[in-house]
């Protein structure tokens, strides 16, 4: 898949502190890409370089295969974690101003802003000052400001912060719609449920270095535990069973649950065949690691550059 953003051996220092240390990232065009890492890992420094707020001390950034230049900023939408609305300005006027900064004509900006106000059901907010809005309401306005100019690359830093579950779903659906229309999305988030649900690729930065990178499918497979859960209609008689369970015959509402960890040379098919000889199987699944578990496992150990 062709990358829309490539960073090559980025280094960023602030005095004696190194925020990024030889970080190379490739963000596939058309992907929903997760940028993960603990606080202070270097995520914000990476974003600021991509958006040209700051420059790297070493390394380069390519945008669509070419060196990143100031004009490319018009093709990027950036929703920072620290929101940047003018509290005393009216919502509608502010959005028109931001859109024109991105190169839109006033007429085009007005047309598209009205469509977003209708889409998000915020028509009554046009003449409100931002300081009159709740945190969630202001977040909606900031989201519109980020995507109004229809950027090909959208950076969202903790985009669901401040939203209740209903509005989180509204914004999630809009993000997916923008993705379906061709935008590449970069999420910087601590919400692993967002990564699980939306991201096709992730990179994990810890202590200024890249420590994990790849598709979510490949990373899950890399951290497989080879554990399997089996649900049976009746309890398994483990006194005559050739497999060593990790948990056995946990009684649930309509079944009994047991779990097993396969070792070298054992296959899931063999496990199923032996269970069938002992009990009726109602369910069988591999226990894949969550991204929460992967995150904790990786950042808890001494990082190695990938």
Residue frames as qw, qx, qy, qz and C-alpha x, y, z in Angstrom:
[[0.000, 0.889, 0.459, 0.000, 0.00, 0.00, 0.00],
 [0.406, 0.541, -0.027, 0.736, 1.44, 3.40, -1.01],
 [0.384, -0.481, -0.473, 0.630, 2.33, 5.60, 2.00],
 [0.081, 0.909, 0.263, 0.313, 0.88, 9.09, 2.29],
 [0.235, -0.899, 0.322, -0.180, 3.39, 9.96, 5.05],
 [0.898, 0.041, -0.275, 0.342, 6.89, 8.60, 5.50],
 [0.268, -0.914, 0.294, -0.080, 9.21, 9.77, 8.24],
 [0.864, 0.297, -0.295, 0.278, 12.82, 8.73, 7.86],
 [0.677, -0.061, -0.380, 0.627, 15.12, 8.58, 10.91],
 [0.136, -0.833, -0.109, -0.525, 13.58, 11.57, 12.65],
 [0.545, -0.211, -0.487, 0.649, 15.45, 13.03, 15.58],
 [0.139, -0.804, -0.154, -0.557, 14.07, 15.85, 17.71],
 [0.548, -0.181, -0.513, 0.636, 15.86, 17.32, 20.71],
 [0.217, -0.898, -0.147, -0.352, 14.84, 19.99, 23.19],
 [0.269, -0.809, 0.483, -0.200, 18.12, 20.99, 24.80],
 [0.047, -0.413, 0.907, -0.067, 19.57, 17.83, 26.32],
 [0.618, 0.150, 0.664, -0.393, 16.24, 15.98, 26.11],
 [0.088, 0.134, -0.796, -0.584, 15.66, 13.71, 23.10],
 [0.615, 0.201, 0.330, -0.688, 11.96, 13.53, 22.17],
 [0.905, 0.381, 0.045, -0.185, 12.43, 11.40, 19.02],
 [0.361, -0.597, 0.677, 0.235, 15.34, 9.08, 18.38],
 [0.034, 0.254, -0.843, -0.473, 15.70, 7.78, 14.78],
 [0.513, 0.336, 0.669, -0.421, 11.94, 7.29, 14.30],
 [0.157, 0.146, -0.678, -0.703, 10.86, 5.99, 10.89],
 [0.452, 0.352, 0.691, -0.442, 7.13, 5.56, 10.25],
 [0.086, -0.007, -0.677, -0.731, 5.21, 4.74, 7.08],
 [0.421, 0.328, 0.547, -0.645, 1.48, 5.56, 7.06],
 [0.274, 0.218, 0.825, 0.445, -0.33, 3.74, 4.23],
 [0.265, 0.018, -0.207, -0.941, -2.61, 5.86, 2.06],
 [0.629, -0.212, -0.474, -0.579, -6.24, 5.11, 2.85],
 [0.531, -0.147, -0.779, 0.300, -5.51, 3.57, 6.24],
 [0.486, -0.797, -0.024, -0.359, -6.80, 4.34, 9.71],
 [0.649, 0.308, -0.502, 0.482, -3.52, 4.47, 11.56],
 [0.619, -0.762, -0.186, -0.030, -3.02, 4.42, 15.33],
 [0.360, 0.578, -0.444, 0.582, -0.18, 6.41, 16.92],
 [0.771, -0.572, -0.264, -0.089, 0.27, 4.93, 20.39],
 [0.540, 0.273, -0.481, 0.635, 2.55, 5.46, 23.33],
 [0.444, -0.623, -0.510, 0.394, 2.60, 6.49, 26.99],
 [0.028, -0.995, -0.090, 0.015, 2.66, 10.14, 28.01],
 [0.237, -0.847, 0.411, 0.242, 5.95, 11.77, 27.05],
 [0.831, 0.024, 0.499, 0.246, 6.85, 9.06, 24.53],
 [0.239, -0.300, 0.464, 0.799, 7.26, 11.48, 21.60],
 [0.325, 0.554, 0.748, 0.166, 3.88, 11.28, 19.85],
 [0.099, 0.928, 0.247, -0.261, 3.19, 15.03, 19.98],
 [0.233, -0.652, 0.446, 0.567, 6.69, 15.83, 18.73],
 [0.365, 0.095, 0.809, 0.451, 6.12, 13.54, 15.75],
 [0.231, 0.760, 0.607, 0.030, 2.78, 15.19, 14.97],
 [0.059, -0.904, -0.011, 0.424, 4.24, 18.69, 15.24],
 [0.286, -0.401, 0.623, 0.608, 6.94, 17.78, 12.72],
 [0.313, 0.365, 0.811, 0.333, 4.41, 16.31, 10.27],
 [0.100, 0.874, 0.475, -0.006, 2.24, 19.44, 10.57],
 [0.501, 0.468, -0.006, 0.728, 5.34, 21.67, 10.26],
 [0.406, -0.898, -0.109, -0.128, 4.80, 23.34, 13.60],
 [0.435, -0.740, 0.469, 0.204, 8.39, 22.38, 14.38],
 [0.658, 0.589, -0.456, -0.107, 11.25, 20.98, 12.31],
 [0.960, -0.227, -0.052, 0.155, 13.31, 17.86, 13.01],
 [0.302, -0.806, 0.448, 0.243, 16.95, 18.12, 14.03],
 [0.094, -0.331, 0.858, 0.381, 17.68, 15.16, 11.78],
 [0.353, 0.291, 0.889, 0.016, 15.74, 13.10, 9.25],
 [0.180, 0.044, -0.413, -0.892, 13.15, 13.84, 6.59],
 [0.474, 0.373, 0.658, -0.452, 9.38, 13.65, 6.02],
 [0.017, -0.028, -0.710, -0.704, 7.81, 12.67, 2.71],
 [0.478, 0.383, 0.455, -0.647, 4.22, 13.58, 1.89],
 [0.785, 0.530, 0.210, -0.241, 2.75, 11.54, -0.95],
 [0.886, 0.200, 0.182, 0.377, 6.25, 10.47, -1.98],
 [0.402, 0.669, -0.043, 0.624, 7.77, 13.97, -2.07],
 [0.364, -0.041, -0.483, 0.795, 9.58, 16.04, 0.56],
 [0.154, -0.774, -0.590, 0.173, 7.08, 17.77, 2.83],
 [0.241, 0.251, 0.082, 0.934, 6.71, 21.48, 1.99],
 [0.127, 0.192, 0.436, -0.870, 4.66, 24.29, 3.61],
 [0.485, 0.069, -0.336, -0.804, 1.99, 24.09, 0.90],
 [0.438, -0.098, -0.887, -0.103, 1.18, 20.52, 1.99],
 [0.039, 0.129, 0.677, -0.724, -0.31, 21.82, 5.24],
 [0.501, 0.141, -0.069, -0.851, -3.45, 22.77, 3.26],
 [0.680, 0.055, -0.645, -0.346, -3.95, 19.05, 2.58],
 [0.398, -0.061, -0.816, 0.415, -3.73, 18.16, 6.28],
 [0.494, -0.657, -0.172, -0.543, -6.40, 18.49, 8.94],
 [0.429, 0.137, -0.704, 0.549, -5.16, 18.55, 12.54],
 [0.579, -0.684, -0.214, -0.389, -7.28, 18.25, 15.67],
 [0.285, 0.420, -0.664, 0.549, -4.87, 18.89, 18.57],
 [0.476, -0.402, -0.742, 0.247, -5.49, 17.55, 22.06],
 [0.150, -0.488, -0.313, 0.801, -5.26, 21.10, 23.35],
 [0.339, 0.711, 0.586, 0.191, -8.11, 22.73, 21.47],
 [0.362, -0.137, 0.111, 0.915, -7.52, 26.05, 19.72],
 [0.043, 0.731, 0.569, 0.374, -10.82, 27.91, 19.38],
 [0.093, 0.264, -0.173, 0.944, -11.20, 31.62, 20.12],
 [0.100, -0.407, -0.823, 0.383, -13.53, 31.79, 23.11],
 [0.132, 0.535, 0.261, -0.793, -14.90, 35.26, 22.37],
 [0.200, 0.232, -0.567, -0.765, -15.53, 34.62, 18.64],
 [0.773, 0.180, 0.199, -0.574, -18.79, 33.38, 17.17],
 [0.716, -0.068, 0.688, 0.093, -18.83, 29.77, 16.02],
 [0.691, 0.626, 0.354, 0.066, -19.89, 30.39, 12.42],
 [0.224, 0.948, -0.226, -0.002, -17.47, 33.26, 11.80],
 [0.435, -0.634, 0.635, 0.079, -14.63, 31.27, 13.33],
 [0.759, 0.116, 0.627, 0.134, -15.20, 28.27, 11.09],
 [0.567, 0.805, 0.153, 0.080, -15.32, 30.46, 7.99],
 [0.055, -0.911, 0.408, 0.031, -12.04, 32.06, 9.06],
 [0.588, -0.393, 0.697, 0.119, -10.28, 28.73, 9.59],
 [0.762, 0.407, 0.495, 0.096, -11.54, 27.40, 6.25],
 [0.417, 0.906, -0.043, 0.059, -10.21, 30.42, 4.38],
 [0.309, -0.761, 0.563, 0.089, -6.84, 29.97, 6.08],
 [0.661, -0.087, 0.729, 0.156, -6.78, 26.54, 4.42],
 [0.129, -0.169, 0.626, 0.750, -7.34, 28.08, 1.00],
 [0.160, 0.559, 0.807, 0.108, -11.13, 27.88, 0.60],
 [0.035, -0.377, -0.220, -0.899, -13.09, 30.78, -0.82],
 [0.261, -0.009, 0.513, -0.818, -15.60, 32.41, 1.51],
 [0.707, 0.094, -0.183, -0.677, -18.53, 31.19, -0.62],
 [0.695, 0.117, -0.707, -0.058, -17.27, 27.59, -0.62],
 [0.188, 0.099, -0.760, 0.614, -16.53, 27.73, 3.09],
 [0.454, -0.009, 0.274, -0.848, -20.02, 29.06, 3.81],
 [0.771, 0.093, -0.393, -0.493, -21.66, 26.31, 1.77],
 [0.641, 0.097, -0.745, 0.155, -19.68, 23.49, 3.38],
 [0.007, 0.126, -0.644, 0.755, -20.00, 24.90, 6.89],
 [0.617, -0.031, 0.084, -0.782, -23.80, 25.02, 6.58],
 [0.794, 0.083, -0.548, -0.250, -23.80, 21.37, 5.44],
 [0.438, 0.109, -0.771, 0.449, -21.80, 20.35, 8.49],
 [0.256, -0.112, 0.438, -0.854, -24.08, 22.31, 10.82],
 [0.776, 0.006, -0.154, -0.611, -27.05, 20.42, 9.41],
 [0.721, 0.165, -0.673, 0.009, -25.23, 17.06, 9.48],
 [0.376, 0.032, -0.726, 0.575, -24.25, 17.43, 13.15],
 [0.335, -0.731, -0.567, -0.180, -27.51, 19.10, 14.16],
 [0.443, -0.425, -0.253, 0.748, -25.81, 22.26, 15.46],
 [0.217, 0.631, 0.416, 0.618, -27.72, 24.83, 13.38],
 [0.317, -0.904, -0.257, -0.127, -28.51, 26.94, 16.45],
 [0.699, -0.494, 0.004, 0.518, -24.83, 27.42, 17.31],
 [0.564, 0.567, 0.186, 0.571, -23.86, 29.75, 14.44],
 [0.023, 0.788, -0.048, 0.613, -24.06, 32.99, 16.43],
 [0.759, -0.644, -0.078, 0.048, -22.98, 31.56, 19.78],
 [0.064, 0.807, -0.563, 0.165, -19.62, 32.50, 21.24],
 [0.669, 0.177, -0.713, 0.114, -17.37, 29.51, 21.87],
 [0.035, 0.220, -0.692, 0.687, -17.28, 30.35, 25.59],
 [0.653, -0.079, 0.165, -0.735, -21.03, 29.63, 25.70],
 [0.818, 0.155, -0.489, -0.259, -20.48, 26.02, 24.60],
 [0.847, -0.443, 0.285, -0.067, -19.88, 22.96, 26.73],
 [0.321, -0.543, 0.711, 0.311, -16.65, 21.02, 26.29],
 [0.549, 0.210, 0.792, 0.166, -18.40, 18.48, 24.08],
 [0.420, 0.843, 0.315, -0.117, -20.08, 21.17, 21.98],
 [0.011, 0.878, -0.378, -0.294, -16.77, 22.98, 21.47],
 [0.480, -0.274, 0.790, 0.265, -15.21, 19.67, 20.49],
 [0.586, 0.544, 0.598, 0.063, -17.78, 19.27, 17.71],
 [0.258, 0.952, -0.017, -0.162, -16.92, 22.74, 16.40],
 [0.244, -0.701, 0.612, 0.272, -13.21, 21.94, 16.51],
 [0.607, 0.070, 0.768, 0.191, -13.82, 18.71, 14.60],
 [0.513, 0.778, 0.363, -0.002, -15.67, 20.60, 11.86],
 [0.038, 0.933, -0.289, -0.213, -12.79, 23.11, 11.68],
 [0.478, -0.435, 0.720, 0.252, -10.38, 20.19, 11.21],
 [0.483, 0.168, 0.816, 0.270, -12.19, 18.50, 8.32],
 [0.370, 0.751, 0.288, -0.465, -14.07, 21.38, 6.65],
 [0.241, 0.730, -0.435, -0.469, -11.48, 21.81, 3.87],
 [0.964, 0.211, 0.047, -0.155, -11.70, 18.07, 3.06],
 [0.083, -0.739, 0.662, 0.092, -8.06, 17.19, 3.76],
 [0.803, 0.255, -0.520, -0.144, -6.54, 14.03, 2.34],
 [0.579, 0.032, -0.681, 0.447, -4.69, 13.40, 5.62],
 [0.468, -0.709, -0.080, -0.522, -6.42, 13.94, 8.97],
 [0.403, 0.154, -0.717, 0.547, -4.63, 13.87, 12.34],
 [0.580, -0.619, -0.230, -0.477, -6.89, 13.38, 15.35],
 [0.274, 0.269, -0.709, 0.591, -5.32, 13.70, 18.81],
 [0.018, 0.256, 0.822, -0.507, -7.68, 12.13, 21.38],
 [0.180, -0.213, -0.431, -0.858, -10.72, 13.00, 19.21],
 [0.498, -0.501, -0.655, -0.267, -13.33, 11.55, 21.59],
 [0.325, -0.159, -0.534, 0.764, -12.22, 13.52, 24.65],
 [0.172, 0.145, 0.218, -0.950, -15.15, 15.39, 26.18],
 [0.521, -0.042, -0.501, -0.690, -17.87, 13.46, 24.32],
 [0.677, -0.087, 0.555, -0.476, -20.68, 11.46, 25.87],
 [0.498, -0.006, 0.846, 0.188, -21.32, 8.01, 24.31],
 [0.527, 0.697, 0.473, -0.111, -23.97, 9.31, 21.90],
 [0.259, 0.928, -0.174, -0.203, -21.79, 12.06, 20.46],
 [0.364, -0.501, 0.741, 0.261, -18.76, 9.75, 20.42],
 [0.592, 0.281, 0.745, 0.127, -20.75, 7.51, 18.09],
 [0.413, 0.875, 0.203, -0.153, -21.71, 10.50, 15.93],
 [0.021, 0.856, -0.458, -0.241, -18.09, 11.58, 15.50],
 [0.507, -0.233, 0.808, 0.190, -16.91, 8.00, 14.98],
 [0.611, 0.532, 0.586, 0.030, -19.43, 7.61, 12.15],
 [0.303, 0.938, -0.052, -0.160, -18.25, 10.88, 10.58],
 [0.255, -0.663, 0.659, 0.249, -14.62, 9.72, 10.80],
 [0.574, 0.069, 0.799, 0.163, -15.53, 6.47, 9.06],
 [0.522, 0.770, 0.359, -0.076, -17.46, 8.39, 6.39],
 [0.100, 0.909, -0.334, -0.227, -14.44, 10.63, 5.72],
 [0.416, -0.396, 0.790, 0.215, -12.26, 7.53, 5.50],
 [0.619, 0.384, 0.683, 0.051, -14.66, 5.92, 3.04],
 [0.405, 0.899, 0.126, -0.104, -14.41, 9.07, 0.93],
 [0.755, 0.518, -0.149, 0.373, -10.64, 8.64, 0.67],
 [0.131, -0.857, 0.353, -0.352, -9.07, 10.41, 3.64],
 [0.679, 0.077, -0.630, 0.369, -6.23, 8.80, 5.56],
 [0.518, -0.777, -0.040, -0.354, -6.78, 9.05, 9.32],
 [0.485, 0.250, -0.646, 0.534, -4.09, 9.19, 12.00],
 [0.629, -0.703, -0.226, -0.243, -5.32, 8.60, 15.56],
 [0.286, 0.343, -0.651, 0.614, -3.17, 9.57, 18.51],
 [0.679, -0.467, -0.139, -0.549, -4.99, 8.02, 21.43],
 [0.108, -0.328, 0.850, -0.399, -4.76, 6.21, 24.75],
 [0.753, 0.074, 0.325, -0.567, -8.13, 4.55, 24.13],
 [0.167, -0.246, 0.921, 0.252, -7.33, 1.00, 23.16],
 [0.498, 0.456, 0.704, -0.218, -11.00, 0.34, 22.35],
 [0.404, 0.802, -0.076, -0.434, -10.65, 2.90, 19.54],
 [0.023, 0.548, -0.780, -0.302, -7.60, 1.06, 18.23],
 [0.381, 0.071, 0.920, -0.054, -9.40, -2.29, 18.42],
 [0.485, 0.617, 0.543, -0.299, -12.45, -0.98, 16.57],
 [0.402, 0.876, 0.052, -0.261, -11.03, 1.38, 13.95],
 [0.032, -0.790, 0.535, 0.297, -7.32, 1.06, 13.23],
 [0.939, 0.335, -0.080, -0.029, -5.85, -1.11, 10.47],
 [0.696, 0.333, -0.332, 0.543, -2.23, -0.21, 11.33],
 [0.477, -0.878, -0.038, 0.002, -0.45, 1.05, 14.45],
 [0.559, 0.432, -0.431, 0.561, 2.92, 2.30, 15.57],
 [0.648, -0.729, -0.211, 0.071, 3.94, 2.37, 19.24],
 [0.369, 0.639, -0.336, 0.585, 6.54, 4.86, 20.45],
 [0.722, -0.665, -0.175, 0.075, 8.12, 4.56, 23.87],
 [0.559, -0.656, 0.176, 0.475, 10.96, 6.64, 25.33],
 [0.146, 0.764, -0.305, -0.550, 11.47, 8.43, 22.00],
 [0.042, -0.298, 0.871, 0.388, 11.95, 5.19, 20.02],
 [0.760, 0.096, -0.287, -0.575, 9.67, 3.17, 17.78],
 [0.304, -0.310, 0.871, -0.228, 9.13, -0.17, 19.52],
 [0.454, 0.295, 0.839, -0.056, 6.24, -1.70, 17.56],
 [0.302, 0.467, -0.261, -0.789, 4.95, -1.17, 14.03],
 [0.018, 0.005, 0.930, 0.367, 2.64, -3.00, 11.62],
 [0.495, -0.295, -0.477, -0.664, -0.89, -3.99, 10.75],
 [0.572, -0.373, 0.412, -0.603, -3.18, -4.70, 13.69],
 [0.970, 0.056, -0.101, -0.215, -3.66, -8.24, 12.38],
 [0.710, 0.393, -0.480, 0.333, 0.07, -8.95, 12.19],
 [0.042, -0.512, 0.551, -0.658, 0.72, -7.45, 15.63],
 [0.796, -0.261, 0.212, -0.503, -2.03, -9.54, 17.21],
 [0.960, 0.167, -0.223, 0.006, -0.50, -12.64, 15.64],
 [0.422, 0.546, -0.532, 0.491, 2.94, -11.62, 16.90],
 [0.200, -0.367, 0.599, -0.683, 1.63, -11.56, 20.48],
 [0.795, -0.169, -0.415, -0.410, -0.54, -14.66, 20.30],
 [0.413, -0.499, 0.644, -0.407, -0.68, -16.60, 23.56],
 [0.424, 0.107, -0.871, -0.224, -1.88, -19.87, 21.96],
 [0.214, 0.113, 0.773, -0.587, -4.69, -19.99, 24.48],
 [0.337, -0.208, -0.672, -0.626, -8.10, -21.36, 23.56],
 [0.427, -0.027, 0.524, -0.737, -11.47, -21.23, 25.30],
 [0.283, -0.132, -0.890, -0.331, -13.89, -24.15, 25.07],
 [0.512, -0.082, 0.344, -0.783, -17.52, -24.07, 26.12],
 [0.242, -0.022, -0.954, -0.174, -19.23, -27.43, 26.62],
 [0.588, -0.419, -0.357, -0.593, -22.76, -28.53, 27.42],
 [0.852, -0.505, -0.136, -0.031, -21.61, -30.69, 30.30],
 [0.316, -0.830, 0.456, 0.065, -18.42, -30.60, 32.40],
 [0.664, 0.492, -0.563, 0.022, -15.31, -32.27, 30.99],
 [0.900, -0.432, 0.048, 0.032, -14.04, -35.25, 33.01],
 [0.227, 0.853, -0.461, 0.089, -10.43, -34.12, 33.37],
 [0.655, -0.449, 0.605, -0.058, -9.39, -37.28, 35.21],
 [0.761, 0.166, 0.588, 0.216, -9.44, -39.07, 31.85],
 [0.438, 0.893, 0.097, -0.037, -8.55, -36.10, 29.64],
 [0.829, 0.080, 0.056, 0.550, -5.12, -35.95, 27.88],
 [0.270, 0.657, 0.016, 0.703, -4.85, -32.11, 27.92],
 [0.402, -0.326, -0.491, 0.701, -3.73, -29.94, 30.84],
 [0.010, 0.843, 0.413, 0.346, -6.25, -27.10, 31.34],
 [0.212, 0.276, -0.293, 0.890, -5.44, -23.63, 32.69],
 [0.445, -0.047, 0.400, -0.800, -9.02, -23.28, 33.96],
 [0.154, -0.083, -0.961, -0.215, -11.56, -26.08, 34.09],
 [0.247, -0.507, -0.812, -0.152, -15.33, -26.38, 34.05],
 [0.022, 0.138, 0.305, -0.942, -16.22, -22.83, 35.11],
 [0.141, 0.549, 0.824, -0.013, -19.99, -22.98, 35.34],
 [0.084, 0.039, -0.157, -0.983, -21.83, -20.34, 33.34],
 [0.570, 0.136, 0.232, -0.777, -25.54, -19.80, 32.69],
 [0.891, 0.276, 0.069, -0.354, -25.93, -22.48, 30.02],
 [0.818, 0.432, -0.345, 0.158, -22.48, -24.06, 29.68],
 [0.747, -0.574, 0.135, 0.307, -19.16, -24.96, 31.25],
 [0.417, 0.873, -0.232, 0.097, -16.03, -23.03, 30.23],
 [0.821, -0.377, 0.213, 0.371, -12.45, -24.30, 30.23],
 [0.327, 0.901, -0.267, -0.100, -9.25, -22.84, 28.81],
 [0.918, -0.079, 0.216, 0.324, -6.08, -24.40, 27.46],
 [0.063, 0.860, -0.395, -0.317, -2.64, -23.21, 26.40],
 [0.941, 0.331, -0.004, 0.067, -1.19, -25.14, 23.50],
 [0.451, -0.673, 0.475, 0.343, 2.49, -25.99, 23.53],
 [0.206, 0.555, -0.650, -0.476, 4.82, -26.80, 20.65],
 [0.080, 0.086, -0.967, -0.226, 3.49, -29.58, 18.49],
 [0.199, 0.448, 0.805, -0.335, -0.11, -29.30, 19.68],
 [0.045, -0.191, -0.486, -0.852, -2.85, -28.12, 17.33],
 [0.447, 0.026, 0.275, -0.851, -6.34, -26.68, 17.97],
 [0.725, 0.085, -0.468, -0.499, -7.85, -29.45, 15.84],
 [0.501, 0.048, -0.832, 0.232, -6.38, -32.09, 18.14],
 [0.091, 0.012, 0.589, -0.803, -7.81, -30.29, 21.15],
 [0.607, 0.077, -0.055, -0.789, -11.27, -30.12, 19.58],
 [0.680, 0.098, -0.684, -0.246, -11.14, -33.81, 18.62],
 [0.344, -0.008, -0.829, 0.442, -10.35, -34.84, 22.21],
 [0.274, 0.051, 0.401, -0.873, -13.00, -32.54, 23.72],
 [0.654, 0.063, -0.340, -0.673, -15.66, -33.95, 21.38],
 [0.579, 0.012, -0.815, 0.023, -14.90, -37.42, 22.73],
 [0.264, -0.128, -0.710, 0.640, -15.64, -36.12, 26.22],
 [0.114, 0.580, 0.500, -0.634, -18.38, -33.50, 25.95],
 [0.390, 0.715, 0.510, 0.278, -20.62, -31.63, 23.50],
 [0.359, -0.134, 0.036, 0.923, -18.93, -28.43, 22.30],
 [0.137, 0.852, 0.487, -0.137, -21.05, -25.27, 22.31],
 [0.203, 0.974, -0.101, 0.016, -18.25, -22.81, 21.58],
 [0.822, -0.173, 0.146, 0.523, -14.54, -22.74, 20.71],
 [0.290, 0.939, 0.001, 0.185, -12.36, -19.68, 20.20],
 [0.679, 0.148, -0.244, 0.677, -8.79, -18.52, 20.33],
 [0.338, -0.864, -0.233, 0.292, -8.07, -15.98, 23.06],
 [0.543, 0.547, 0.045, 0.635, -6.37, -13.23, 21.05],
 [0.405, -0.334, -0.328, 0.785, -4.51, -10.55, 23.04],
 [0.096, 0.932, 0.347, -0.034, -6.17, -7.16, 23.35],
 [0.454, 0.643, -0.098, 0.609, -4.25, -4.04, 22.36],
 [0.451, -0.813, 0.175, -0.324, -4.44, -2.97, 25.98],
 [0.900, -0.352, 0.219, 0.135, -2.50, -6.10, 26.95],
 [0.769, 0.384, 0.085, 0.505, -0.03, -5.64, 24.08],
 [0.076, 0.861, -0.094, 0.495, 0.52, -1.98, 25.00],
 [0.615, -0.727, 0.249, -0.178, 1.21, -2.81, 28.65],
 [0.942, -0.104, 0.194, 0.254, 3.50, -5.70, 27.74],
 [0.652, 0.534, 0.043, 0.537, 5.59, -3.66, 25.32],
 [0.021, 0.823, -0.158, 0.545, 6.01, -0.47, 27.36],
 [0.742, -0.637, 0.159, -0.136, 6.74, -2.45, 30.53],
 [0.897, -0.088, 0.171, 0.399, 9.85, -4.01, 29.07],
 [0.290, -0.598, 0.300, 0.684, 13.07, -2.33, 27.97],
 [0.646, 0.693, 0.132, -0.290, 12.32, -1.02, 24.45],
 [0.549, -0.180, 0.588, 0.567, 14.23, -2.16, 21.42],
 [0.297, 0.536, -0.222, -0.758, 14.13, -0.11, 18.21],
 [0.748, 0.338, 0.571, -0.037, 12.23, -1.75, 15.37]]
